[in-house]
Amino acid sequence: MGRPSLAAERRQQVLQAASRCLARNGLAGATLEKIAEESGLSRSHVRHYVGNRDDLLLALVEWVQERDDRAFATAVEQAPPEQRLGVAMDHLFGPWFLSVGDETAVILELIRAGQSDEKLREAMMSGYRLMLGAIDSGLAAEFPDSTPAVRRGTAYGLLCLAIGNAVISDLDRPLGSGGLIRVAGEALVAQLGAVTAARA
């Protein structure tokens, strides 16, 4: 019987090392050499398991999305319709979104790279659309008579508040985790309710 492949394990090892390097050194400093050193593998092994630097960045986006964006969307979508908005709000404005730690730096570096790399930007956009769609699903369940455009704007506002809070809270953790940002999110949701009621 043959020995099982270590490819998946090594790929995971490289992606974890790339994430740490990107958080610590930024995009320019996350070279294949540094990632290899961080992973404990040779540069040729990094290339073998993940590919070149562009392939590695795309793989890193997919890895982060699988862990975070899809987990968020799945949690919202699997909740009963009447609980979807609450689940989304709990994730966006609770410890889950703030607990990413170094991942905020990784995501910011990937966004920065995506500004000049079309493939990377599209990969980042797929995770963004996934999260936006999950928030919209919660809003649609709560406000079925709302217009898609107003719901989409509200979902965008909620996601912007959560992302901004995650980034800034690294500077002021007590304030960022104090719940005030959720109050702002709830005000956006209340505004959607008011607009929907006015249309009825």
N, C-alpha and C positions, 0 to 999 in steps of 0.2 A: 504494500500500500504506500502511495506517495505521500510526501510531506505536504501539509496544507500551506497554501500561499500566505505570505506575510504582507502582501501588497496593501490590503486595506489597513492593516495596523501601521505600516510604515507611512502610508499616505496621511493617516490621522496624526501621526507623530510630526510629519513635516508641516501640516496645516496648523497644529498647535504652536510649533516653533515660529512659523511665519507670523502668526497672530501676536505672539510675544514680541518679536522683532519689530513689527510694524508699530505696536503701541509704544515701544521704548525708543526706537530710532527714527520713526517717521518713514514715509515712502522712500525718500532718497537713500536712507540708511539701511533699508531692509533689502540688502543684496542677497543673491543666492549663496554667497560665501558665508555671510552672517547667519542666514537661515540654516545652512548646513551645519555650521558650528553649534548653533542653538539646539538643533535636533539631534546632534550626536552622529549624524550620517555624513557621508562625503557629498561633495557638490554633484558628482555624477549620479549618486543615488537619489538626491533631491530631484534632479532632472528626470531620472528614470521613473520615479513614482508620481511626479506632479507635472513635469514638463518645464518649459522655459518660464521666465518671470511673469510674462503675460498670462500664461496658462495657470500659473500659481495664484495670481491675483483673482482670476475668474473662479478658480476652485475655492479660494478663501471666501469669496462672496457667497457662493453656493453653500458652503459649510456653515457660515454665519446665518444665512437665511433658513437653512434646514433646522438649525437649533432654535432660532429666535422667531423669525417672521412666521414660519409655518406652525410653530408651536402656539403662537398667539392666535393665528387664524383658526387653527384646529380647536383651541379652547373656546373661542367665540362661537364657531359654527356648531360645535357639539352641544352647546348649552341649549336648553329649551328656548324657543323664540322670545318669550317674555323675560328671560334672564340674560339675553345676549348683550344688551347695552350695558348692564351692570358688570358682566364679566369683562367686557372691553374696557370699561372705565377703571375697574379694579387693576387690570393689567397695565394700562397706560399711566395711571397715577398712583400706583402702589409700589411696593418694594421690587416687584419683578422687573420693571423698566429701569429702576435705579440701581439694580444689583449687577449691572453689566460690567462695572468697573473699567478695566483697561479696554474693554470692548468698545466703549464710546470712542476712544482714541483710534481704534482700528477702523471703525465705521467712518469716522471723519476723514481718515487718510484714504479710504477706499472711495469716498465721495469726491475728494479732491482729485484722485486719479481718474475717476469717471468723467470729470469735466473735460478731459482732453482725449479720452479713450472711449470710442463709441460702443464697443462690445462690453466694456466694463460698466458703462453708464446704463446700457440696456439691462444688464444683469442686475444692477442695483435697483433699477426701476421695477423689475418684476417683483422684488420683495416689497417695495413701497406700495405697488398696486395691490398686492396680497393683503397687506395690513389695512390699507384704505378700504378695500372691499369688505373686510371683516368688520370694520367700524361701521361702514355703511349698512351692513346687514343688521347690526344691532339697532341702528337708528331707524331703519325701515320697519323692523319688528315693533318698535316703540311708537313710531309715527307713520303708520301705513298710508296716510293721506298726504304726506309731505311730497314735494316735488324732488325728483332725482338731483337736480342741480343744487337746490338748497341743502339737501342731505349731504351731497358730495362736498360742498363748501364747509359744512359743519364737521364732517369727518376729517377733512384737510386741517381745519383749525385745531381739532382735538389732537391729531397726530403731531402737528407743529408744536403745540404746547408741551406734549410729552417729550418729544425729542429735545426741544430747547431746554426743558427742565433737566433732562438727563445730562446734557452737556454742561449747563451752568451749575448744576448741583455738585459737580466735582469740585467747584470752587467754594461753595457754601452749603455743605451737606445738611446742616440742621434746617435751614430754610427750605431747601429743595425737597426734603422729605417730610415737611411739616403739614402738608395737606392743602396749603393755600392754592396750589396750582390746580388741584381737583375742583376747588370752588370755581375757579375760572372756567374749567371744562364744563362743569354743571351749568354755569351761566350760558355757555354756548348752546348746550342742549336745550335749556329753557327757552332761549331765543328761537331755536328751531320749532319748538312747541308753539310758541306765540305766533310765529309766521304761518304755521300750518293751521292754527285755529282761526286766524284772521282770514285765510283763504276759504274756509268752510262756509 
